[in-house]
Amino acid sequence: MRSMADASGLTQPHVAEPTLPAVGTRRPKGRTARTRTAVLTATLTELAAHGYERLTLDGVATRAGVHKTTVYRRWGSKEHVVADALRTLAATRIEVPDTGDLDRDLQLLARSVVTALSSPDGAGTVRAMVSGAHDSEVVRGIVATFWAQRTDDAGEIVRRAVERGQLPPGSSPAQVIRHLGAPLYHQLLVTLDPLTIADADLAAGAVAAAARAGAFVAAADPRP
């Protein structure tokens, strides 16, 4: 499965359609797989459009083109269908820039985040994930896994830079990626200012400078 954009994990990936069975063949599991994919894709779209609080299983069923009893029988609740959709997202891998230059890689990553967050689907999904995490302990756990996986994927930029000697040994990939995304997500969720490519470049430049200065080198464990 691929993401909808070559972004960090902080994007809106989609669930890829399974391969359809050839004409004249019978694959009992094929229809079930297609139905699941349709429902989970519809769930993500409904999340982006309406948020967690206003998402309904009836709305998911209508958008997925399946009977509502199918959704109720398999998932039973909004909480469980959202958790399944986000769990599937967390399992997808994303493409991470690899130009050989730390500054350019961080810039491309930040720009892809801005592109994703500037789209209605991307912004809506992030807001819905935040609200869902507040309303449901199950969803909160899945959201935490989602962000952890996305952060780890994007952290490959930092790991490569350390290996190339572009960053100090011990630089924390997670801290670099979190500080790259923090001002962009703050702008989306708190100040509500429109995001621009200039914002992306500023975030990337600031984080690159701080990382080179050793700001994200993991502190030594004080325990013997």
N, C-alpha and C positions, 0 to 999 in steps of 0.2 A: 504494500500500500504506500502511496506517495502523498505528500502534502500538496495543498492547493497552490502553495508558493514556496520558493526556496528561502524560507524564513527560519528563524529560530523556533524553538518549540512554542513560542508564544504566538503562534499563528493559528489559523483556522484550517486544519487539514480536513480532508474528506475521506469517507470510507469507500474504498474502491469496489466497483461492481464485480461480483464473482463471474467466472466464465460461464456462459449459458450452455446447456447441453446441446449437442448436435441434433439436427432435425431427425426425427424417427427413433431417437434413443429415449430411454426412460431412466431417469436418475432420481429416486425417491427423495434424496437429500437436497437436490438442487433447488426445488421450490422453497423449501424451508430456509435455505441459505439466502436466497434472493429476498424472501420476505423479511428476514432479520436485517439484512443490509438496508432495505427500503425503510424499515421502521427506525433504525438507528440514524440513518441520514436525515430522515424527517424530524427526528428528535433534536438533532443539532440545529436544523433550520428553524424549528419552532423556538428553541432556546434563544437563538439570535434575534428572532422577530419579536418575541413576547416576554422573554426573561423566564426565570425559573418559577416565580410565583404564579404567573398567569398561564404557564404551559399546562395543557390538559391532555389526557390520553386520547380523548375524542379527536382533538385537533391533530395529534400525531398520526392517528389512524387515517384521518381524512387526507392529510398531506402525503402519507405513504401509499394511499390507494388500497388499503386493506380494510377488512371489517373490524370494527372496534372490539368485538369479542376476541379476535386474534391477539390484539395487544393486551387486553385485560387478562386473558388466560395465560399468556406467556410471561408477562412482566408483573402484572398485578397492581402496580402503583407507579406514580410519576417518579418517585424517588428511585425505583429500581431500573426503569428504562433510561433515565438520565445517567445513572451510575454506569450502566452497561455501555451507553454511547461514549461516555468520557473514558471509560476503561479501554475501549477499542481505540480511541484517539491516542491514549497514552502508549499504546503498543506500536503505533506507527513510528517509522524512522523518518528523520528529516534530512535534507541536504544542508550541509554547512559550507560556507565559503572556504576555499583553500587556494589563495593566490600566492602563498609563500611570503606574504608581507602582513605583519600583525595589524598595522593601521588600516590597510585596505580591507582585510577580513572583518575587522570590527565595524568598519564603516558600512560594508555591504550587509552585515548582519543587522545593524541598527536601522538601515534603510528598509530592509525587508520587514522589520517589525513595524515601522511607521506605515509602510504600504498596507500591511495586514490590518493595523488598528485604524486606518483611515477608511476602510471599507465598512459598510453597514453590517455585513455578516461577521467580520472580524471583531469589531467593537462590540457588537451585540452579544457575541458568544462570551467574550471576556467578562462583560458586565453580568451576564447570566451566571457564569461560573462563580463569580464573587458572591452574588446573592444566594445561589444554591448552596454554597459552602456555609453560609450563615444559617440557612434554614434546615439543613439536613446533615446529620453526623456521617451518614453513609457517603453522601456526595462530597463532604469535606475531605474524607479520606482519599477518595478517588481523585479529587482535584489536586491534593497534595502530591499524589503519585504522578499525575500528569505533569505538573510543573517541575518536579524533580527530574523526570525523564527528559523533558525539553531542555532544562538547564544543563544536564549532563551531556546531552548531544552537542549543544552549542559550545560547551566547555572544551571540545576538541580543539578549537581555535587556540585556546590558552596552552593546552598541553603541547601542541605543535610548536608554538612560539618559544616555550621553555626549551624544548629539544633543539631548536635552531639557535638558541642563545639570545633571543630577542627579549626575553623576560627573565627575571631572577629565578633561580631554582626555588621551589617551594611556593610559587605563585598559585593561589587558589582559583581553579577554573570557576567554581560556583560563585565565589565572591565577585570576580570580574564580570561574569554574565549578569548577575543580579544588579550590580551597580550600573551596568550598561542599560538594562531595561527599566530601572527604577524611575528615572526622570520622565521617561516616555509614558509609563503606566500612570504615574502621578498626574501627568498632564491630561491623560484620557479620563481618569476616574475622579480626580480631585478638582483641578482648576478648570477642566472642561475646555481648554484652549485647543484650537485645531492644531494637529501635528503636521510638521513640515519636514522636508529633507534636511533643511538647516538644523532642525532640532536633532535629527538623527546624527548628523555629522558632528555636532557639538558634543553629544553624549559619547560618541565613539572616541573623539579626540581627548576628551577629559579622562575617560577611563584608561585609554592607552598611556597617557602621560602618568597617571597615578600608578598604573601597573608597573611601568618601567622604573618608577621611583621606589618600588618595593612596598607600596601601600597594601597590596593584597597577598603578601607573603604570609603563609600560615604561621601563627605564633607557635613556638616550641612548647611542647607539653611540659609543664613545670613539675609533674610527678616523676619520681625516680624510676 
